[in-house]
């Protein structure tokens, strides 16, 4: 009888440890995937001053656009922002970059400038990497939440107390609206 109880206690202990370790692995995966978003965003932020400088020489009178891009970049790189705040700052930066790209359409010399085109292509590549990193992060958060909310994870998470929900990196406001295409 004592052996049966010992086997049950060992099995229960093994089950708790295994479940706890799975939660730790998933939590670490969300942290690592967030770090990848951060790396890609920093790369994007490093490219923006080059893009602005390249455009400034061709369209010096478009000062408000350059100031808006610079201000949006400053807000995006400032301090330790949470997921929601970071998403909002990056959305604002993306909107101002769209204005800068639209500005390039008005200046054929700028559009043809090799430096500007190269930086713009690198920025597009960075945007693609950011989109993938966001998707991977949200997938990791979903897996983590599923483990936290389902049995046996919910029991073990309640015992350990070190596991909290993470925020998704969600598009806000205008990014969720359908794109309007109008031909003049």
Backbone torsions as a table, in degrees:
resi	resn	phi	psi	omega
1	UNK	NA	-41.4	178.7
2	UNK	-63.2	-35.6	179.6
3	UNK	-67.2	-38.7	178.9
4	UNK	-64.4	-43.7	179.1
5	UNK	-64.1	-42.3	179.8
6	UNK	-62.8	-42.3	178.0
7	UNK	-63.4	-40.8	179.3
8	UNK	-65.4	-41.0	179.3
9	UNK	-65.9	-43.3	178.5
10	UNK	-64.3	-42.5	179.1
11	UNK	-63.7	-42.2	178.9
12	UNK	-65.4	-41.7	178.3
13	UNK	-63.4	-43.0	178.0
14	UNK	-61.8	-42.4	179.7
15	UNK	-62.0	-44.3	179.9
16	UNK	-65.1	-45.7	-179.4
17	UNK	-62.8	-44.6	-179.7
18	UNK	-62.9	-44.7	179.2
19	UNK	-65.1	-42.8	178.8
20	UNK	-62.0	-44.2	179.5
21	UNK	-63.1	-35.3	176.6
22	UNK	-64.8	-42.4	177.9
23	UNK	-64.0	-39.7	178.0
24	UNK	-63.5	-44.1	179.0
25	UNK	-60.7	-44.2	-179.9
26	UNK	-67.9	-39.3	177.0
27	UNK	-62.5	-44.1	178.9
28	UNK	-64.9	-34.1	177.3
29	UNK	-65.6	-39.4	177.5
30	UNK	-65.6	-39.0	178.9
31	UNK	-66.8	-41.7	178.9
32	UNK	-66.7	-39.6	179.7
33	UNK	-69.8	-32.2	174.3
34	UNK	-66.4	-38.7	177.8
35	UNK	-62.2	-35.8	177.6
36	UNK	-66.6	-38.7	174.7
37	UNK	-60.4	-44.9	-178.9
38	UNK	-60.2	-42.8	178.6
39	UNK	-60.9	-46.9	-179.1
40	UNK	-66.4	-37.7	178.7
41	UNK	-66.9	-38.8	177.8
42	UNK	-63.1	-40.3	177.0
43	UNK	-61.1	-43.0	177.5
44	UNK	-61.2	-44.5	-178.2
45	UNK	-65.1	-30.4	177.7
46	UNK	-72.0	-29.4	-178.7
47	UNK	-77.7	-28.6	-172.4
48	UNK	-61.6	-45.5	178.6
49	UNK	-58.9	-36.5	177.3
50	UNK	-63.9	-39.8	179.5
51	UNK	-65.8	-44.7	-179.7
52	UNK	-64.1	-44.5	-179.9
53	UNK	-63.0	-40.2	178.5
54	UNK	-62.7	-38.5	-178.8
55	UNK	-79.1	-30.3	-175.5
56	UNK	-59.4	-38.6	-179.0
57	UNK	-65.6	-29.2	-177.9
58	UNK	-90.0	-28.2	-174.1
59	UNK	-134.4	60.6	-175.0
60	UNK	-60.7	-28.6	-177.5
61	UNK	-80.8	-1.6	178.4
62	UNK	-93.9	42.3	-173.2
63	UNK	-57.2	-39.8	-176.7
64	UNK	-62.3	-36.4	178.1
65	UNK	-65.0	-45.1	-179.6
66	UNK	-64.6	-41.0	178.9
67	UNK	-65.8	-37.3	178.7
68	UNK	-65.4	-42.5	178.7
69	UNK	-63.9	-45.2	-179.3
70	UNK	-63.2	-42.7	179.0
71	UNK	-65.8	-42.0	179.4
72	UNK	-65.1	-39.4	176.8
73	UNK	-63.9	-42.7	178.9
74	UNK	-60.2	-41.6	178.5
75	UNK	-66.4	-36.0	-177.8
76	UNK	-72.3	-30.1	-178.1
77	UNK	-96.4	-2.6	-175.6
78	UNK	-78.7	128.8	169.3
79	UNK	56.5	-172.0	178.2
80	UNK	-92.7	99.1	179.7
81	UNK	-94.1	147.0	173.5
82	UNK	-73.6	176.1	-176.8
83	UNK	-60.4	-47.3	-177.5
84	UNK	-65.2	-44.5	180.0
85	UNK	-66.1	-38.5	179.7
86	UNK	-66.0	-40.7	178.6
87	UNK	-62.2	-42.0	179.9
88	UNK	-66.1	-42.2	179.4
89	UNK	-65.0	-40.8	179.2
90	UNK	-68.8	-34.4	177.0
91	UNK	-64.9	-41.2	177.6
92	UNK	-64.6	-39.6	177.9
93	UNK	-64.4	-42.6	178.6
94	UNK	-61.3	-40.1	179.2
95	UNK	-64.1	-42.2	-179.4
96	UNK	-71.7	-32.7	175.1
97	UNK	-64.9	-35.4	176.0
98	UNK	-60.1	-38.3	176.9
99	UNK	-66.3	-37.9	178.6
100	UNK	-66.2	-41.4	178.0
101	UNK	-66.4	-37.0	176.5
102	UNK	-64.8	-36.2	177.2
103	UNK	-61.7	-39.3	179.8
104	UNK	-62.0	-30.2	178.4
105	UNK	-65.0	-27.9	-178.9
106	UNK	-81.6	-11.0	-176.7
107	UNK	-124.7	94.8	-177.4
108	UNK	-57.2	-35.5	179.4
109	UNK	-65.2	-39.0	178.2
110	UNK	-67.4	-43.0	-179.9
111	UNK	-62.0	-33.1	-179.0
112	UNK	-86.4	-12.2	-178.2
113	UNK	-63.5	126.1	-175.4
114	UNK	-63.8	-42.3	-179.5
115	UNK	-63.1	-46.6	179.7
116	UNK	-62.1	-43.7	-179.7
117	UNK	-63.6	-40.2	179.4
118	UNK	-64.8	-46.8	179.7
119	UNK	-64.7	-39.4	178.6
120	UNK	-63.7	-40.3	177.8
121	UNK	-66.4	-40.6	177.2
122	UNK	-63.8	-37.8	178.6
123	UNK	-66.2	-39.1	176.7
124	UNK	-64.0	-40.8	176.6
125	UNK	-62.4	-43.0	178.0
126	UNK	-62.1	-40.0	178.4
127	UNK	-61.6	-40.5	177.9
128	UNK	-63.7	-42.1	178.6
129	UNK	-65.7	-37.4	177.7
130	UNK	-64.8	-43.5	179.5
131	UNK	-61.0	-43.0	178.1
132	UNK	-64.8	-44.0	-179.6
133	UNK	-63.1	-39.0	176.6
134	UNK	-63.6	-43.0	179.6
135	UNK	-62.8	-43.7	179.7
136	UNK	-64.9	-41.9	178.4
137	UNK	-60.6	-48.7	-179.4
138	UNK	-62.9	-35.2	176.1
139	UNK	-66.0	-41.3	177.9
140	UNK	-64.5	-40.4	177.6
141	UNK	-63.8	-41.5	178.8
142	UNK	-61.7	-45.1	178.4
143	UNK	-62.0	-41.5	179.3
144	UNK	-63.8	-46.6	179.1
145	UNK	-62.5	-41.1	178.5
146	UNK	-60.5	-43.7	178.5
147	UNK	-66.4	-36.9	179.3
148	UNK	-68.8	-34.1	-171.9
149	UNK	-94.6	-14.2	-178.2
150	UNK	-103.4	160.0	179.4
151	UNK	-77.6	135.9	9.0
152	UNK	-94.6	-2.3	-177.6
153	UNK	-57.2	-39.2	-178.7
154	UNK	-64.6	-34.5	178.8
155	UNK	-69.6	-48.6	-178.6
156	UNK	-66.9	-39.6	178.0
157	UNK	-62.6	-37.5	176.8
158	UNK	-65.2	-33.9	179.0
159	UNK	-74.2	-42.1	-175.6
160	UNK	-77.9	-39.6	177.7
161	UNK	74.1	-4.0	-176.8
162	UNK	-92.9	4.3	-175.0
163	UNK	-112.7	119.9	178.8
164	UNK	-124.9	157.1	178.6
165	UNK	-66.5	152.2	176.9
166	UNK	-108.9	158.0	177.1
167	UNK	-88.0	144.7	172.4
168	UNK	-78.9	152.3	174.6
169	UNK	-91.0	95.2	-172.5
170	UNK	-109.2	147.7	172.4
171	UNK	-73.8	141.6	-178.9
172	UNK	-121.3	159.5	172.0
173	UNK	54.7	-122.2	-172.8
174	UNK	-64.3	-24.0	-179.4
175	UNK	-67.2	-20.1	179.4
176	UNK	-92.1	-10.4	-178.5
177	UNK	-76.7	151.0	175.2
178	UNK	-69.6	147.0	-178.7
179	UNK	-75.0	133.2	178.6
180	UNK	-97.2	122.7	177.2
181	UNK	-113.5	124.1	179.7
182	UNK	-131.1	131.0	176.6
183	UNK	-101.5	128.2	-177.4
184	UNK	-85.5	NA	NA
